[in-house]
Amino acid sequence: MPNALLSVHKINKCFGPTVALRDVDFTLLPGEVHGLVGENGSGKSTLTSIIAGIRKADSGEMFKNGAPYDPASVVEAQKNAVAMIVQEMGTAPEITVAENIFLGKENAFREKGLVSKKKLNKAARDALNKIGVTNINPGMPTFLLNLEERKLIELAKAMVDEPDVLIVDETTTALSHDGRELLFKVIEEMRKKNKGVIFISHDLEELMNVCTIITVLRDGDIIGTLTKDQFEEETIKTMMVGRELTGHYYRADYDCNVGEKIVLKAKNMTGAHLVEDVNFELHEGEILGFGGLSGGGIHELGRLLFGIDKVIFGSVELADGTVITDANTAVKNGLGYVSKNRDEEAIMLQASIRNNAVLPSLTKLVRRGMIAPKKEKDLAKEIIDELRVKCQSMEQKVCFLSGGNKQKVVFGKWIGNEANILILDCPTRGVDVGVKQAMYQLMYDLRCRGCSIILISEELPELIGMSDRLIILKNGKISGEFMRSPELSEQDVIHAMI
C-alpha cells in the first residue's frame, strides 16, 4: 500500500517453542488511530516491539512510507520517526526527569565538554509543557515520582522528536482521568496532522472511543480488522477469545449475607500523607470495595492496611487483637496484598514462576531446616494448574509471561499461602476480558470459601459488580458507603466521589 505510513508483511516471531506471531500483516494509514486488541499473550506487544526496534522478527518485512524499514534498535526507530510508550516501566529511576526525557541525546546540550543542566532542564520543561504537563520539576530524581507521573515523562520523551508513528502500549491503566485526557489530546493532535497511532488497551470501551479502526489478534494470528461502523463490544470479545463468553462476567447474586465475624478493623487510621481518620470493619467472607478518584487515598489505604506504609495514628487490628505494624506481620497472620504496581512491587521479574509462586509459603515448605524441593515444586505446580498460568514450565522467568499470566502468578502466591484476607489493588489492571472474567470468578469462589477481600479499584463497574459493600474515599476520608443492590448505579457512587 503506497500511501501507508507503516506496513508489516508476513512477520513471524517465536520464543523457543512458543509461536508469538505467525505471518502477521498489518497496515497503519495516515490519520489513523489503529487499535490492537487481544487476550494476554496474543502477540500485540511482540508486534509493536518489533516495529519499535526493541526486538527483531524471525522473518518477514516492514516498510515505512513505502521504503524498507528494519530498525536495529529503539534509537534507530526514533530516527525513523517511530516512538513507543512501553507497557512496562520505561524510565530510569536514579536519574532526573530531564535526563530521562533526553536519554541518549545529551550531546545536544554540551557546552565546553560538559552537559549544561540549565539548557537540559529548559528543554525538558518545554517538552512537558508541550503535552500539557506543568506540575513536574525537570530537575528532580525520577524515583520520587509516582507511576502516573513517570508514564507522562515517557509520553514527553516519545513526543520530543515529533514522531509520525506513536505506539501506546497499555499506558492508560497507569493514568488517572486527567492523565488520560492529556494522552488522548496528544493522540487527537497526531490524527489531525495525518500522523498515525497504534493504540493497545484491554478497555474495550476506551478502544472504541479512541480508535478509528481495530485489529484483533489471537494466539499470534490476525483474526480480523473492524472499521468504526463495525465496532461492537460482543463482536470484539468473541474475536478475541474465539468463542462467546458464557456465564456471568461479574457476580450474578445480590446476597450480601456475610459472616458475623469481624476479621479486620481500621480504627481512626491515618497515614501515607493522605488517609485521615478512616474507620471500617471487614467481615468474614465479605468483598469490601474501595473506590474514589485517583489521588483520593484508595491506593494509600491498601498499603497502610498491609503494613507497607506506617499508620501514624489509629490502628489496623485483626480478630485476635493483633495489630498490623508491618508487611511481615501481615503475611504471618494470613494477609495477602496485590499491588497496583505489579512489576515493581508484586513479582520478581528475573526470577522463575516457581520462585515467585512459593515465596510467601517458604516457612511452610521447610523440612529439617531446609526447603523441601518436592514440596516446593508440588505447590508451584498446584498454583500453575489451578490458575491456568500459560507458561513453558515453572522454571520460566516471569518477565517472559504476558501481563495476564504475571497477574495470575501474583494471585497464586497468596492462594498458595492460604491467605484468608486479601487486599487487591486494581487486580485486573492490564489484563484481557477473558482473564478478568476468570479473576472475578476466582474472587467469588474465595469469598464463598470464607476468604475476606478488600477490592480497591478505579473501575466503577468492577466495584459495583463484585462488592458486597462499597466505601468511597474523597480527599483521604470516607465520603459514602453503599450496600450491594441491583438498583445501585454509577451515578449514585460518582455523587459521593466528587
N, C-alpha and C positions, 0 to 999 in steps of 0.2 A: 504494500500500500504506500504509494509515493509521498502522500501528504501526512503520513503518520509521524508523530513526534518520536514514538518508540515502537518497535515491533520485535517480537520474540518468536522464533520459529524452531519447532522440534527440540525444545530444551529438555534434557534428561539429567537427573541427578540422583545418585544412590549414596546412602551411608551404610557401608557394609552390605548386608543382605536386604536392608530396607530401601524400597524404592520411594524416594521423596517426590520426584517429578517424572512424568512419563510423556514424552512427545508433546510438550506444552506449547501451544500457540497463544499469543496474547498481543493485543494492539492498543496503544494509547494515542488518541487523536487530540489535536489542539482544542483547547476549551473544554476538555472532558475531565470530570471528576469520576474516576473509574474505581468502583468498589470491588474489593476482593473479599470473598466470604467463603467459609468452610469450617468444618469441625477442626478441633485442635489436631495437628499432625496431617492436615490435608495438603500442605505444601505452600501455603501463602507466604510465610516468612522466608522459606527457602528460595522461592521465585524472586521475591523482591531483594533479597540479599545478593543474589547473582546480578540483578540489574544494577544494584548499588556498589558493586565491586568488592563486597565482603567475602563472597565465595565464588568459585569457578564452577561452571557447568561441566558435566562429563562429556556432553555432546550437544550439538545444536548451534544456532547462530542468532545474533541480535543486530538490529540496525537502529541508528539514531538519526533522525531527519534524512533517512534514505541511505546513509553511509554506514559501513560496517562498524560495529561497536562491541568492544570486548575489554572492559576495564580490568586492569591487573590489581587495582587497589581502590579504596574509597577515595583517595586523593585524585586518582585518575578519573574516576566517575564524576567527582566535583568539577574537574577541569572541563568535563563534557556537559556541565550544567545539570547534573543529576545529584540530588541530595536526598538523604533519608533520615528520618527520626526513628530510631530503632525501638523495638518492643522492650528490651532490657534497658538498664541504666546506661546512658551514653555520655556521661560526664565523668571527669577525673576529680575525685573529691578533695584532694590535697592542694589543688591549685586554685587560683582566683576565677571568678566568673569571666572576667575579660580574657584570661589566659585560655579558658575552655572555649570561648567563642572563636578565638583566633589561633587555636592549637594547630601547629604546623605552618602558620603564616606569620610568625613573629618577625621574620626578616624585614617585613614591610614597615616595621616600627623602630628599626635600628637607627641610632644616632651615635656616631663615633664608636662603633663596635658594640654598643650596649642597647638593649631594648628600652625605649622610652615608655615608662609606665604611664606617664601623663597622656601620651598620644594613644596608647593601647586602651586605656580606660575610657578616653573620649570616644574612640571608635566603637567600643563595646556599648557605651551609653547610647550612641546613635543607633546601633543595631537593635538594642532593646526597645528604644522609642519607636522604631520603625514598625515593630509588631504590636505596639500599644502597651508595653510593659514599662512602668515608671517607678516601681517600688523596690527594685533590686539594685543594690550597690555593686558596680562592676569590679570594685577592688576587694570585695570580701571573699574569704575562702568558701568554696562551693559546699563543703561538708556542713556548713552552718545553715544551709537552705533545706526546705522540705522537698518532698518528691515532686509536687506540682511546680515549684519554682525551678527545679533542675530540668524538668521537661520543657519549660518555657525558654530556658537557656539553650537547650538543644534546638528549639524552633528558631531562635535568633541566629544561632550558628548556621543552621541549614539555609537561612534566607540571606545571609551576608553576601553570597556571590550571585544573588538573583537567579536561581535555577529556573530552567523551563520545565523540569520534571521534579516534582516533590513526592516522596513516598512517606506516608504517615502510617506506621505500624503499631496499632493498639495503643495510641497515645492518649486518647480521650479518657481511658479508665483511670489515669493518674491526675486528671484535671477536674477542678470544680466547675460549676456553671459558668463563672466569669472566665476561667481559663479556656474552656471550650469555645466560648464566644470569640475570644481572641484568635484561636486557631481557625475557626470557621470563617472569620473575616479574612484571614490570610488566604485560605483556600478559595474564597469567592473572588478575591482580587486576582489570583492567578488565573481563574477561569475566565474572568473578563478580559484579561490580557492575552487570551488564546494560548495559555500555557496548560500543562497537564498535571493532574494529581492522581496518585494511586493511593486509595484510602482503605485501610484494613480495620475492621471493627467487628466485634461479636454482637453489638447492639443493632438489631435489625431495623428498629425504628429510626435510629440515628443514620444508618446506611441509606435508608430510603429517602430521608430528608436531605442529606448532604450530596448524594451521588447523582450523576446523570445517567449512569449505566452500571450494571453489576455483573461480575463474572463469578461463578460458583465452582470451587474445586472440591474434589473428594478423593482421598487416598492417592494424591499425586496426579489426578486426571482432571482436565477441564470438563465439567458436566454441562455447562451451558452459559449463555450470556443473555441478560434481560435488559431491555430498554425501559425508560422511565414509565411508559404506559403499561408495562408488564409487571411492575413491582407489586408483589402481593406476599405478605409475610408467610402464609402457609405454603405457598409455592416454593419460596426460598428455603424454608425449613426442610421440605420434602426433598429438594435437590441436594441439600447439604448432607442429609443422613441416609438418603437412598430409600426412604420409606416414610410413611406418615407417622408422626409422633403420636403414639396411643397413650391412653391413660391421662391422668391429671398432671398438669405442669406444676402448679402449687398444690397445697393441701386442699382436699375436697370437703373436709369436715369443718364444722363450726363448734365442735365440742371442746370447750375450754376447761373441762374438769381436770385440773392438775392436782398433784399430791398436796396434802395439807402441810407436809414437812417443809420447813424453810431451810434451804441448803446454803444460802449465801445472803448476807446483809451488807448493804453500804450504809454507813451511819455518818451523816454530815460530811461525806467525802469531799475533800478539797485538795487540789494539786495540779501539776502539769501546767501551771501558769494560766489555766483557763477554766477547769472544772471547779465549781463552787457550791458547797453545801448540798450535795446530791444524796438523797435518801431513797432506797428501794429495797425490796425483798424478792429473791428468786426462789421459786418453789420447785420441788422435785417433779421432773417430767414436764417442765414448762419451757416453751420457746418465748423468751422475753426479748422483743425487738427494741433497738435504739436507733432513732433517726434524727435528722436535723440538717441544716445547711452546712456545707464544708466550712470549717473554722468555728463551728458551734460547740465543739467539745466531744463529739461522739467517739472519735478515734483515740483521743487522750484518755477517755473514760475506760476503754478496753485495756490500755497499758497500765492504768492505775489498779484496775481490778486484778490483773495478773502479777502485779508487783514489779513490773519493768521500771515504771516511774514511781517515785515515792509519794505516798499520801502525806501531806504536810499538816493536815488537820482532819479529824474524824478517823474512820477505820473501815476495813473490809474484813468481815468475820464469817467463818463457816459455822455449820450447825453445832459443832462440838466446842465452839468458842475460840478456835484457832484464828489468829489474826494474820492475814496475808501481808507480810512485810517485804517480800522479795520473790522473784520468779522461782527460786529453788524450793521455797516453802510451798508455793502454789503447786508445783509438779508433784512434790511428795504427798500432797493432800488431794490428789486426783483432779487437778485442773489442767486444762489444755488451752492453748492460745494459737489461733491462726491469724497472722499479721496481714494487714493490707499490703505491706511492702514485702511481698513474698521472697523475692530473690535475695534481698539483703538481710532479712530478719527471720525467715521461716525455714530455709533449707540451706544446706552446704552444697553449692553448685558443683564443686570439683570432687565431691565425694560420691560414692555409689548409692544406688537406691537402697540397698541393704543397710548401709551405714546410717543413712537418713531415717529409714523406717523404724529402726530399733533403738535409736538414740535415747528417747525418754525411758525406755524399758530396760536399760543395761543392768541396773541393780537387780532386776528380776531374773536375769539370764546368767547370773554368777553361780558357779559351782566350784567348791573347794578353792575359793579365792580368785578364780579365773572365769572369763566369759566362756560359756559352753558353745562351741561353734555350731553344733547341730541345732540347739535351741534357737540360736540367733538366725540361722538360715530358715528354720521352720516358721518362725514368727514373720520374717520378711516375706516368705512365700505366701503365708496366710493373708497378709495385708495386700500384696500384689494381686492375689486371686480374688479376694473379697471386693476390692475396689476396681478390679479390671484395669490395672495400670498397663498401658500399652508400651512394652519395652522388649529389648533383645534378651536381657537376662537381669537378675537382681544386681549384678556387678556393673551394669551400665551406669556411667556418670549421669547425675541428674541434669546437668547442663545441656545434655543432648535430648532431653524429653521436650515434648510440646508443653505449652502453658497449662492445658487442662490436666495432663498427666503429672506435671510438677505439683499441681494443687491436690491431686489425689494422694500423692506421697505425703504432703503436709497433713492432710486429714488422717491418713492411715497411721502415722506415727502416734497420734493421740488415741485413736481407736485401739491400736495395738497395746497401748499402755493402760487401756481400760479407764480412761478419764471419765469421771461422772459429771463434771461441769465443763462445758466447752464455751470459750469466748471466741466468737467468729467475727473477725473484722473484714467486711467485704469479701466473704468466702468464695463468691462466684465471679469476682473481678477477672476479666480477661479469659473466660472460658466459654466454649460454644454452647449452643442451645441444648444439645444432647447431653453434654456433661452437666449443665445446670440442672436439667430435669433429674438426672441421676443423683446429684448432690441434695436436691430438695427432698427426694425420696429417702435418702440416707439420713438427713436431719429428722424427718418424721419418724423413721424406724428407730432412731436413737431415742427420740422423745418417748415413743411407746415402750421402750425398754427401761424407762425411768431416768434417762440422762437429761440433765438440765442444760439449756442452751441460751446464751446471750448472743443475739444476732444483731450485729452493727452493720448498717448498710446505708448507702446513699440512694438506693433504688426503692422508691415507694411501693411499686407493685410487689417486689420481693418481700418487703416488711409486712405489708397488708396481707399478702398471700400466705405467709408462713407463721406469723406470730400469734401466740395466744393473747398476748398483751403487748401494747406498743407505747413506749415512752419517748417523748420528743424533748431534745435539748436545744436551747437557744441561748447563745452567749454563755455557755457553760452551766446553765441552770435548767431544771426541769420546767417546761412550759406547757406540757399537755400529756395526758395519758388516755389510751383508748383500749377497749376490750375487743377481742375478735368478734366480727359480726359481718354478715353478708351485706349490710347496709353501709358499712364504713367505706368512705370514698377518699380518694387522694385529696380532694378539696378540703375535706374535714381536717386532714393531717397538715396540709400546707398552711392552713389558717394558724395553727399552733407554731409552725416553723418561722413565720415571718411576722 
